[in-house]
Amino acid sequence: MPLTEARVSYLDHGYFYGYGVYEACKAFAGKIYALAEHMARLNKSLRALEIRPELSGAALRRCMEELVAYSGYAEAFLYLQITRGVGWRGPGRPAGPPFTTMFVTELESMSAEEWDAGVAALTLPDERWAHPDIKSLNLLPNILAKEKALAAGAQEAIFYNDRDWVTEAASSNVFAVSAGGEIVTPPLDGHILAGVSRLLVLRRARADKIRIKETILKRAELARAAEIFITGTGAEIIPVTRLDGAQIGAGRAGTWTRRLYDSFLQAKKAFIA
């Protein structure tokens, strides 16, 4: 049905509590990119919240693929959400089964000029909930951080914890490149989301023999970085050229960011072919 005609029950526990999980995917030439990785993360989040959807595994993948095919878009964005289900507000699990929804829209990409110019970011203390490793619907802290960033003239917010360690951004993962060309990203220690695009970048870097490691990244180190970039399904790889009002590097996409982005695009083209 048209997206504007879709309806969800007021009693859905996703609405009441943000009790659910989601995934956002891209599709090219009718094929969903990195589908296995997205499904693995979805299943991890479902297990963590003990949600057992009626549609799972091959059946859910088939529905996703059919929706993309039905849309007819050459490049598409697919959003999938699974909530605990419909039931009266209050403690305990709803009597109804988990509720699955998904929609697809046409994909809009950045122009080459916009990508090269990069985006600005603002560092903020990480005051989100205790399980950022679960891709849940509890996104209010992320949204509020994004609003602060926008008000400060930035497009993304990068979080740091009480030790001044960088965690992740409001809707992406963070990478920093040192003057010597070493790339660092915070580890999967339960304090960040295991981004699919983050995983793909790590794979491409290691395949291309680029020095990259997962380790603690301090806020001061991020500020001194020669290059910074963020990754996400929507963003793919985007250079951060300003941080807290200061210019990063030359103020344009850096050499290593561009190299990884080119490698990422090559892998995507090979997937589409």
C-alpha positions as CSV (number, residue, x, y, z in Angstrom):
1,M,0.0,0.0,0.0
2,P,1.1,3.6,-0.3
3,L,3.3,4.6,2.7
4,T,0.9,7.4,3.6
5,E,-2.0,4.9,4.0
6,A,-0.2,2.6,6.4
7,R,-1.5,2.4,10.0
8,V,-0.1,1.1,13.3
9,S,-2.1,0.5,16.5
10,Y,-1.9,3.1,19.2
11,L,-1.4,0.1,21.6
12,D,1.7,-1.1,19.9
13,H,4.5,-1.4,22.5
14,G,6.9,0.1,20.0
15,Y,4.9,3.3,20.3
16,F,4.6,3.2,24.1
17,Y,8.1,2.2,25.0
18,G,10.3,2.2,21.9
19,Y,10.1,-1.6,22.5
20,G,11.5,-2.9,19.2
21,V,14.3,-3.0,16.8
22,Y,15.0,-1.8,13.3
23,E,17.3,-2.1,10.3
24,A,17.8,0.3,7.4
25,C,19.2,-1.1,4.1
26,K,20.1,0.1,0.6
27,A,19.3,-1.8,-2.6
28,F,21.0,-1.5,-6.0
29,A,19.6,-3.0,-9.2
30,G,17.0,-4.7,-7.1
31,K,19.4,-6.4,-4.8
32,I,19.7,-5.5,-1.1
33,Y,23.3,-4.6,-0.2
34,A,25.0,-6.3,2.7
35,L,21.8,-8.2,3.5
36,A,23.5,-11.0,5.4
37,E,25.2,-8.5,7.7
38,H,22.0,-6.5,8.3
39,M,20.1,-9.7,9.1
40,A,22.8,-10.8,11.5
41,R,22.6,-7.6,13.4
42,L,18.8,-7.7,13.4
43,N,18.8,-11.2,14.8
44,K,21.3,-10.1,17.5
45,S,19.0,-7.2,18.5
46,L,15.9,-9.5,18.5
47,R,17.6,-12.0,20.7
48,A,18.7,-9.3,23.2
49,L,15.1,-8.1,23.5
50,E,13.7,-11.6,23.4
51,I,11.4,-10.7,20.4
52,R,10.4,-13.7,18.3
53,P,8.7,-12.4,15.1
54,E,6.3,-14.5,13.2
55,L,8.3,-13.8,10.0
56,S,12.0,-14.5,10.4
57,G,15.0,-15.9,8.5
58,A,14.3,-16.8,4.9
59,A,10.7,-15.6,5.0
60,L,11.6,-12.2,6.2
61,R,14.4,-11.8,3.6
62,R,11.9,-12.9,0.9
63,C,9.4,-10.2,1.9
64,M,12.2,-7.6,1.9
65,E,13.4,-8.6,-1.5
66,E,9.8,-8.7,-2.9
67,L,9.1,-5.2,-1.6
68,V,12.2,-3.8,-3.2
69,A,11.3,-5.5,-6.5
70,Y,7.7,-4.3,-6.3
71,S,8.9,-0.7,-5.8
72,G,10.7,-0.7,-9.2
73,Y,13.4,1.7,-7.9
74,A,16.8,1.3,-9.4
75,E,18.3,2.4,-6.1
76,A,16.2,2.1,-3.0
77,F,16.2,2.6,0.7
78,L,14.4,-0.1,2.8
79,Y,13.4,0.4,6.4
80,L,12.3,-2.6,8.5
81,Q,10.9,-2.4,12.1
82,I,9.8,-5.2,14.5
83,T,8.1,-4.3,17.7
84,R,7.1,-6.4,20.7
85,G,3.5,-6.2,19.6
86,V,0.1,-4.8,20.5
87,G,-1.2,-4.9,24.1
88,W,-2.4,-2.8,26.9
89,R,0.1,-0.3,28.4
90,G,1.7,-1.6,31.5
91,P,4.2,-4.2,32.7
92,G,4.4,-7.6,31.0
93,R,4.6,-8.6,27.4
94,P,1.6,-8.0,25.1
95,A,-0.6,-10.9,24.3
96,G,-0.4,-10.2,20.5
97,P,2.5,-11.4,18.4
98,P,5.5,-9.1,17.5
99,F,4.5,-6.6,14.8
100,T,6.6,-6.3,11.6
101,T,6.5,-3.3,9.2
102,M,8.7,-2.2,6.3
103,F,8.7,0.4,3.6
104,V,10.8,1.3,0.7
105,T,11.6,4.7,-0.9
106,E,13.7,5.9,-3.7
107,L,17.3,6.5,-2.7
108,E,18.8,10.0,-2.9
109,S,22.6,10.3,-3.0
110,M,25.0,13.2,-2.3
111,S,26.5,15.0,-5.3
112,A,30.2,14.6,-5.9
113,E,30.7,18.2,-4.9
114,E,28.7,17.8,-1.7
115,W,30.7,14.7,-0.8
116,D,34.1,16.3,-1.4
117,A,33.1,19.3,0.8
118,G,32.4,16.9,3.7
119,V,30.3,17.7,6.7
120,A,30.8,19.4,10.1
121,A,30.5,17.6,13.4
122,L,30.1,18.6,17.0
123,T,31.5,16.5,20.0
124,L,29.0,16.0,22.8
125,P,29.1,13.9,26.0
126,D,27.5,10.5,25.5
127,E,24.4,10.6,27.7
128,R,22.4,7.9,25.8
129,W,20.9,4.7,27.3
130,A,23.0,1.8,28.5
131,H,22.8,-0.5,25.5
132,P,23.9,1.5,22.4
133,D,25.0,-1.9,20.9
134,I,21.3,-2.8,20.3
135,K,19.7,-1.0,17.4
136,S,16.5,-0.2,19.3
137,L,13.9,2.4,18.7
138,N,15.0,4.5,21.7
139,L,16.5,7.2,19.6
140,L,15.5,10.3,21.5
141,P,19.0,11.1,22.8
142,N,20.4,10.7,19.3
143,I,17.7,13.0,17.9
144,L,18.3,15.7,20.6
145,A,22.1,15.5,19.9
146,K,21.4,15.9,16.2
147,E,19.3,19.0,16.9
148,K,22.2,20.5,19.0
149,A,24.6,19.8,16.2
150,L,22.3,21.5,13.6
151,A,21.8,24.5,15.8
152,A,25.6,24.8,16.0
153,G,26.0,24.7,12.2
154,A,27.1,21.0,12.1
155,Q,25.5,18.0,10.4
156,E,26.5,15.3,12.9
157,A,27.1,14.8,16.6
158,I,30.0,12.7,17.8
159,F,29.7,11.3,21.3
160,Y,32.4,10.9,24.0
161,N,32.0,9.2,27.4
162,D,33.0,10.3,30.9
163,R,36.6,9.3,30.2
164,D,36.7,11.5,27.1
165,W,36.8,8.4,24.9
166,V,35.0,8.8,21.6
167,T,32.2,6.3,21.2
168,E,30.2,6.9,18.0
169,A,28.1,9.5,16.3
170,A,24.3,10.1,16.5
171,S,23.7,8.1,13.3
172,S,27.0,6.7,12.3
173,N,30.4,5.2,13.4
174,V,33.5,7.3,13.6
175,F,37.0,6.8,12.2
176,A,40.1,9.0,12.7
177,V,43.3,9.0,10.5
178,S,46.6,10.0,12.1
179,A,49.3,12.1,10.4
180,G,51.2,8.9,9.8
181,G,48.2,7.3,8.0
182,E,47.0,4.9,10.7
183,I,43.2,4.6,10.8
184,V,41.5,4.1,14.2
185,T,37.9,3.4,15.2
186,P,36.5,2.7,18.6
187,P,36.1,-1.1,19.4
188,L,32.9,-3.1,19.7
189,D,32.9,-3.1,23.5
190,G,29.2,-2.8,24.1
191,H,29.3,1.0,24.0
192,I,28.8,1.4,20.3
193,L,26.6,0.0,17.6
194,A,28.2,-2.6,15.3
195,G,27.6,-0.7,12.1
196,V,27.3,-2.7,9.0
197,S,29.1,0.0,6.9
198,R,31.8,0.1,9.7
199,L,32.3,-3.7,9.2
200,L,32.5,-3.3,5.4
201,V,35.1,-0.5,5.7
202,L,37.2,-2.6,8.1
203,R,37.1,-5.5,5.5
204,R,38.0,-3.2,2.6
205,A,40.9,-1.6,4.5
206,R,42.3,-5.0,5.5
207,A,41.9,-6.4,2.0
208,D,43.8,-3.4,0.6
209,K,46.5,-3.7,3.3
210,I,45.6,-0.3,4.8
211,R,46.7,0.1,8.5
212,I,43.5,0.2,10.5
213,K,42.7,-0.9,14.1
214,E,39.9,-1.0,16.6
215,T,41.0,0.7,19.8
216,I,40.3,3.5,22.3
217,L,40.1,6.8,20.5
218,K,40.4,9.8,22.8
219,R,38.6,13.1,22.2
220,A,41.9,15.0,22.0
221,E,43.2,12.5,19.5
222,L,40.1,13.0,17.4
223,A,40.7,16.8,17.4
224,R,44.3,16.3,16.3
225,A,43.4,13.9,13.5
226,A,44.6,14.5,10.0
227,E,41.3,13.1,8.7
228,I,38.0,12.1,10.2
229,F,35.2,10.2,8.5
230,I,31.9,8.7,9.5
231,T,30.2,5.6,8.2
232,G,26.6,4.3,8.0
233,T,24.1,2.7,5.7
234,G,22.8,6.1,4.7
235,A,26.1,7.9,4.8
236,E,28.3,5.1,3.5
237,I,31.5,7.1,4.0
238,I,31.5,10.8,4.5
239,P,34.5,13.0,5.4
240,V,34.2,15.2,8.5
241,T,36.0,18.4,7.5
242,R,35.1,20.6,10.6
243,L,35.0,19.5,14.2
244,D,33.7,21.8,17.0
245,G,34.2,24.7,14.6
246,A,37.9,23.9,13.8
247,Q,39.0,22.7,10.3
248,I,40.2,19.2,10.0
249,G,43.1,18.7,7.6
250,A,42.8,20.7,4.4
251,G,39.1,21.2,5.0
252,R,38.3,18.7,2.2
253,A,38.0,14.9,1.8
254,G,41.5,13.5,2.8
255,T,43.6,11.0,0.9
256,W,42.8,8.0,3.1
257,T,39.1,8.8,3.3
258,R,39.0,9.1,-0.5
259,R,40.9,5.9,-0.9
260,L,38.6,3.9,1.3
261,Y,35.6,5.5,-0.3
262,D,36.8,4.5,-3.7
263,S,37.4,0.9,-2.5
264,F,33.9,0.9,-0.9
265,L,32.4,2.0,-4.2
266,Q,34.3,-0.6,-6.2
267,A,32.9,-3.3,-3.9
268,K,29.4,-1.9,-4.3
269,K,29.8,-1.9,-8.1
270,A,31.0,-5.5,-8.0
271,F,27.9,-6.4,-6.0
272,I,25.6,-4.6,-8.5
273,A,27.2,-6.2,-11.6
